Amino acid sequence: MLEPLKLVVNGERRSLDVEPRTLLVHAIRDGLGLTGAHIGCDTSQCGACTVLLDGRAVKSCNLLALQAEGAKITTIESLASGGELHPIQRSFVENHGLQCGFCTPGLILTAADLLSRDPDPSDETIRHSLRGNLCRCTGYQTIVESIRAAGAEMRGGVGR
Amino acid sequence: MIPAPVRYARATTLEHAFELLAEPDSKVIAGGQSLIPVMKLRIARPSLVVDISQLELRGIDVRGDKLHVGPLTTWDELLEARELERPALAAIAECVRGIGDLQVRNRGTVGGSLAHADPASDMPAVLLALGATLQLRSPEGERDLRLADFLSGPFTTALSAQELITRIVVPLPAPGSGSAYVSVEHPASGFALAGAAALAGPNGSFRVAVTGVAAQPFLLDQDPETTLERVEIFGDRFASADYRRELASVVVRRARESAAARAKEDA
């Protein structure tokens, strides 16, 4: 049986009907057509499905869609505005923070959560925050550099 | 992986939750960070999940000589709590930092972890060492249970079908106390191969608990070595029983040393 679900996704009110067992990631991808949240491991380890729920990074494959009733969801699709990349997105491009790009939406949203709370994180803090995001291409070094540089840019200063 | 068909209900009050939990195959969900993975694997196939996340069972509060923690408090909220920034309670944040990952800590709750009762989960060891008591509520009324009596085996607790944890109560240690948590984790899963929490009192006393090595986290007697020899330690393909026993004695020693150093800091 389908249940009604109301969400605010990327600033827009959205309503859809879902089976209670539907995971949030499937509601977002199949129900709303936002395919930037990726399904990687599907066992809540890789973090490719990360979205922001009320401003905090969560793994959308590890949450029933109905648990998010009424929540504000931010997906990678809404980060850029008016054709301008978000500073974290730009930083990933400039610092080679991605290769194949599959893990990138999740990493960028995790970084967004981190930088919203700690605008000037140490490298150790950045690495600790990325524990739930797996990348098989980069070796992480350039991702850490991208997040460090994005933090500096967002603080309006220069890199350390 | 998609869970088996299930119904979902959001409890609005404790009484509403009790009514919903009258259904025999129902299951409580809070953050869902332990339950959803086992539902996806179809190890758990509840007929109904009762979402208690909207109940007012959240927050951290010092009342008199006790710390009260709402079971719906997330790991992340524990990390941010100023009330825990004292040497005697340092083990809590030290333990939380190593739990799951940032996304899991944003959703996962301390009460959910206790009720899930994974034999390798970290926080039960800390709360055992701190002497925590759980307040439980059911249609039959309220009862208080020491955490040591609540945990009864792997993924098994004293909770009855319609019972919820409504509060976690930690007696504030005497001035001059310190606590610490030390673990050796499985590098992929992050779960403890062996973890130890220690509370060092001002008079040189210790209370120590161990997780990850036996059917459930447990308190050590005054002589840690003899308890560890007596307890039935399990082994698996990642770590043999002998190796886990050795690791346990190492993390116990380190946790005691670190707790004692923090106790001095507080003196």
Chai-1 contact restraints between the chains, C-beta under 6 A:
chainA,res_idxA,chainB,res_idxB,connection_type,confidence,min_distance_angstrom,max_distance_angstrom,comment,restraint_id
A,P20,B,V6,contact,1.0,0.0,6.0,A-B,restraint_1
A,P20,B,R7,contact,1.0,0.0,6.0,A-B,restraint_2
A,P20,B,Y8,contact,1.0,0.0,6.0,A-B,restraint_3
A,R21,B,P3,contact,1.0,0.0,6.0,A-B,restraint_4
A,R21,B,P5,contact,1.0,0.0,6.0,A-B,restraint_5
A,R21,B,V6,contact,1.0,0.0,6.0,A-B,restraint_6
A,D42,B,M1,contact,1.0,0.0,6.0,A-B,restraint_7
A,S44,B,P37,contact,1.0,0.0,6.0,A-B,restraint_8
A,T50,B,Q103,contact,1.0,0.0,6.0,A-B,restraint_9
A,R56,B,N106,contact,1.0,0.0,6.0,A-B,restraint_10
A,A57,B,L102,contact,1.0,0.0,6.0,A-B,restraint_11
A,A57,B,Q103,contact,1.0,0.0,6.0,A-B,restraint_12
A,V58,B,Q103,contact,1.0,0.0,6.0,A-B,restraint_13
A,V58,B,N106,contact,1.0,0.0,6.0,A-B,restraint_14
A,V58,B,R107,contact,1.0,0.0,6.0,A-B,restraint_15
A,K59,B,Q103,contact,1.0,0.0,6.0,A-B,restraint_16
A,N62,B,I36,contact,1.0,0.0,6.0,A-B,restraint_17
A,L66,B,Y8,contact,1.0,0.0,6.0,A-B,restraint_18
A,S129,B,L102,contact,1.0,0.0,6.0,A-B,restraint_19
A,R131,B,D101,contact,1.0,0.0,6.0,A-B,restraint_20
A,G132,B,D101,contact,1.0,0.0,6.0,A-B,restraint_21
A,G132,B,L102,contact,1.0,0.0,6.0,A-B,restraint_22
A,G132,B,Q103,contact,1.0,0.0,6.0,A-B,restraint_23
